[in-house]
Amino acid sequence: MSIQEGVIAGLAVLASALAVTVFARRGDRRADAVRFAQLAELNARLVVALEEGTEAKQDLERVVAERTSALVQRDLLLREVYHRVKNNLQVVDSLIVLQARRLSDRESRTALEALRSRLFALGLVHQQVMGSGDLETFDVAPFLEELSRRLRDHAGGGVGLSVRAAPLKVGLDFGIPLGLLVTELVNEAIGRSGPGDGAIEVELAQAEAGELVLQVREGGGRETGAPRIPAADPASLAATIIEALVAQLKGVLTVSNGQGVRSEVRMPSPALS
């Protein structure tokens, strides 16, 4: 092979190599173009998804804000309702006081005082609910303590009274009949108490199998023969109220005599939704 032929062959090989390189680069560019188009499409889809997600988030925030506002308005309305009920009961109580002052009959005045204690129990329940966090339930322990203390103070000095109650959340449907029941039992116990009697004891405890036990014990300082038991006297208004309240609470009342009277009510523990 001559020098000229060698140069020509070398140039041919170089031209072939350059052609292969050019075609390879063209193939890479085509692949890059395809990948770029795919990435652009994915980016467009991502932008759309982000926009839709932002709109969905804004819609959710708007719904949450509306419901939060509705709950705030509901709380305000409920507090206002409870407050008005309590105020109306106080107005009724004031009217009863005015009426009682015009009566000279001791029995009539006593009946009106008993009515006032029932109104106080109703008002105290609404006050407890009004001051609670959820406006639906309240702790029964401080409620019974305040109620019993009010009944004792209203009856005058000389009557000892102690309260023990397990912490328990209750609603209006349970708190109202329970408060009225304690009011009747404590009032009857105070009415039977005399000098030398032991303190009246009020206890609400949780028993087994989801049961509550309410006890009102009295007269521990003396032996009693056959004291008047309201639940055994069908003609007594207190007996009628006690019987109705025990039935409303789906409970069972037992009364025993020993040194004083012990009234015990066993009832199911309230189930809160």
C-alpha positions in Angstrom: 0.0 0.0 0.0 1.3 3.4 -0.9 1.5 6.3 1.4 -1.3 8.0 -0.5 -3.5 5.0 -0.1 -2.7 4.7 3.6 -3.7 8.4 4.1 -6.9 7.8 2.3 -7.7 4.7 4.3 -7.0 6.6 7.6 -9.2 9.5 6.5 -12.0 6.9 5.7 -11.6 5.4 9.2 -11.7 8.8 10.8 -14.8 9.8 8.7 -16.5 6.6 9.8 -15.7 7.3 13.5 -17.0 10.9 13.2 -20.2 9.6 11.5 -20.8 7.1 14.3 -20.2 9.9 16.9 -22.6 12.2 15.1 -25.3 9.6 14.9 -24.8 8.6 18.6 -25.1 12.3 19.6 -28.3 12.6 17.5 -29.7 9.5 19.3 -28.8 11.0 22.7 -30.5 14.2 21.8 -33.6 12.4 20.7 -33.7 10.4 24.0 -33.1 13.6 26.0 -35.9 15.3 24.1 -38.2 12.4 24.9 -37.2 12.5 28.6 -37.6 16.3 28.7 -41.1 16.0 27.2 -42.0 13.4 29.9 -40.6 15.5 32.7 -42.5 18.6 31.4 -45.7 16.5 31.4 -45.1 15.3 34.9 -44.3 18.8 36.1 -47.5 20.1 34.6 -49.4 17.3 36.3 -47.7 18.1 39.6 -48.6 21.8 39.3 -52.2 20.9 38.7 -52.2 18.5 41.7 -50.6 21.2 43.9 -53.2 23.7 42.8 -56.0 21.2 43.5 -54.5 20.4 46.8 -54.2 24.1 47.7 -57.9 24.6 46.8 -58.9 21.5 48.8 -56.9 22.8 51.8 -58.5 26.2 51.5 -62.0 24.6 51.3 -61.2 22.4 54.4 -60.0 25.4 56.3 -63.1 27.3 55.4 -65.3 24.4 56.5 -63.4 24.1 59.8 -63.7 27.9 60.4 -67.4 27.8 59.7 -68.0 24.9 62.1 -65.8 26.4 64.8 -67.8 29.6 64.5 -71.0 27.6 64.7 -69.8 25.8 67.8 -68.8 29.1 69.4 -72.3 30.5 68.7 -73.8 27.3 70.0 -71.9 27.6 73.3 -72.9 31.2 73.7 -76.6 30.3 73.1 -76.5 27.4 75.5 -74.8 29.5 78.2 -77.4 32.2 77.7 -80.3 29.6 77.9 -78.9 28.1 81.1 -78.3 31.6 82.6 -81.9 32.7 81.8 -83.3 29.5 83.2 -81.4 30.1 86.4 -82.5 33.7 86.6 -86.1 32.8 86.0 -86.0 30.3 88.8 -84.6 33.0 91.0 -87.5 35.2 90.1 -89.9 32.5 91.0 -88.1 32.0 94.3 -88.4 35.7 95.1 -92.2 35.5 94.4 -92.5 32.5 96.8 -90.6 34.5 99.5 -93.0 37.4 99.1 -96.0 35.0 99.3 -94.6 33.2 102.3 -94.3 36.5 104.2 -98.0 37.0 103.9 -98.9 33.6 105.4 -99.4 33.0 109.0 -100.0 29.3 108.7 -96.8 27.5 109.7 -97.7 24.4 107.6 -98.1 26.5 104.5 -94.9 28.4 105.1 -93.1 25.1 105.5 -94.5 23.8 102.2 -93.3 26.9 100.4 -89.8 26.6 101.9 -89.7 23.0 100.6 -90.7 24.3 97.2 -87.9 26.9 97.4 -85.3 24.1 98.1 -86.5 22.2 95.0 -86.1 25.4 92.9 -82.6 25.9 94.3 -81.7 22.3 93.2 -82.9 23.0 89.7 -81.1 26.3 89.5 -77.9 24.8 90.9 -77.9 22.0 88.2 -78.1 24.7 85.4 -75.4 26.7 87.1 -73.1 23.7 87.2 -73.7 22.9 83.5 -73.3 26.6 82.6 -69.9 26.6 84.2 -68.7 23.3 82.7 -66.3 23.1 79.7 -68.6 21.1 77.4 -71.9 22.7 78.5 -73.3 19.2 78.8 -71.8 17.4 81.8 -70.6 18.4 85.3 -69.0 16.7 88.3 -71.6 15.5 90.7 -69.4 15.7 93.8 -69.1 19.5 94.2 -72.7 19.8 93.1 -74.0 17.5 96.0 -71.7 19.3 98.5 -73.0 22.7 97.6 -76.6 21.5 97.5 -76.4 19.8 100.9 -74.7 22.8 102.4 -77.4 25.1 101.2 -80.1 22.8 102.6 -78.3 22.7 106.0 -77.8 26.5 106.1 -81.4 27.1 105.1 -82.6 24.8 107.9 -80.7 26.8 110.5 -78.0 26.0 113.0 -77.7 22.9 115.0 -77.9 20.4 112.2 -74.6 18.6 111.3 -74.2 17.4 107.7 -71.4 15.7 105.9 -71.2 14.8 102.2 -69.0 12.2 100.5 -69.4 11.7 96.8 -67.3 9.9 94.2 -66.2 12.1 91.3 -68.6 11.4 88.5 -69.6 13.2 85.3 -73.3 13.5 84.8 -75.6 15.4 82.4 -78.9 17.2 82.9 -81.0 14.1 82.4 -79.4 12.5 85.4 -78.3 15.5 87.4 -81.8 17.0 87.8 -83.6 14.0 89.3 -80.6 13.1 91.4 -80.4 16.7 92.8 -84.1 16.7 93.5 -83.9 13.3 95.2 -81.1 14.3 97.5 -83.1 17.5 98.3 -86.1 15.5 99.4 -84.2 12.9 101.4 -82.1 15.6 103.1 -85.0 17.8 103.9 -86.9 14.9 105.4 -83.8 13.9 107.4 -83.5 17.5 108.7 -87.2 17.6 109.6 -86.8 14.5 111.8 -83.5 15.6 113.4 -83.6 16.9 117.0 -81.2 17.9 119.8 -78.6 15.2 120.4 -79.0 13.6 117.0 -75.9 12.7 115.1 -74.9 14.4 111.9 -76.8 13.7 108.7 -74.5 11.8 106.2 -75.0 12.0 102.5 -72.9 9.5 100.4 -72.8 8.7 96.7 -70.5 5.8 95.8 -69.9 3.7 92.8 -70.6 0.0 93.4 -69.8 -3.0 91.2 -71.4 -3.7 87.8 -71.9 0.0 86.9 -74.2 0.7 89.8 -74.4 3.9 92.0 -75.5 3.8 95.6 -76.9 6.9 97.3 -77.3 6.9 101.1 -78.8 9.5 103.4 -78.2 8.5 107.0 -79.5 10.4 110.0 -80.2 10.3 113.7 -77.2 8.3 114.8 -77.4 9.6 118.4 -80.7 8.2 119.4 -82.7 5.0 119.1 -85.9 5.5 117.1 -89.0 3.4 117.4 -91.1 4.0 114.3 -90.1 7.3 112.7 -92.1 8.7 109.8 -90.7 7.4 106.6 -91.9 9.6 103.7 -91.7 6.8 101.1 -94.1 4.7 103.2 -96.7 7.4 103.4 -98.7 7.6 100.1 -100.4 10.8 101.2 -97.1 12.6 101.6 -96.0 15.0 98.8 -92.4 14.2 99.6 -93.2 10.4 99.3 -94.8 11.0 95.9 -91.8 13.0 94.6 -89.3 10.5 96.0 -91.1 7.6 94.4 -91.2 9.3 91.0 -87.6 10.4 91.1 -86.4 6.9 92.0 -88.4 5.5 89.1 -87.0 8.1 86.8 -83.4 7.1 87.8 -84.4 3.4 87.4 -83.4 2.8 91.0 -84.6 0.8 94.0 -85.2 2.5 97.3 -84.8 0.8 100.7 -85.4 2.4 104.1 -84.1 0.9 107.3 -84.6 1.9 110.9 -82.0 1.5 113.7 -80.4 4.4 115.3 -82.1 6.8 113.0 -83.2 6.2 109.4 -81.1 5.2 106.5 -82.4 5.7 103.0 -80.6 3.9 100.3 -81.1 4.2 96.5 -79.4 1.8 94.1 -79.4 3.0 90.5 -77.6 2.4 87.3 -74.6 4.7 86.6 -75.4 7.2 83.8 -74.1 6.4 80.4 -72.8 9.5 78.7 -72.9 9.6 74.9 
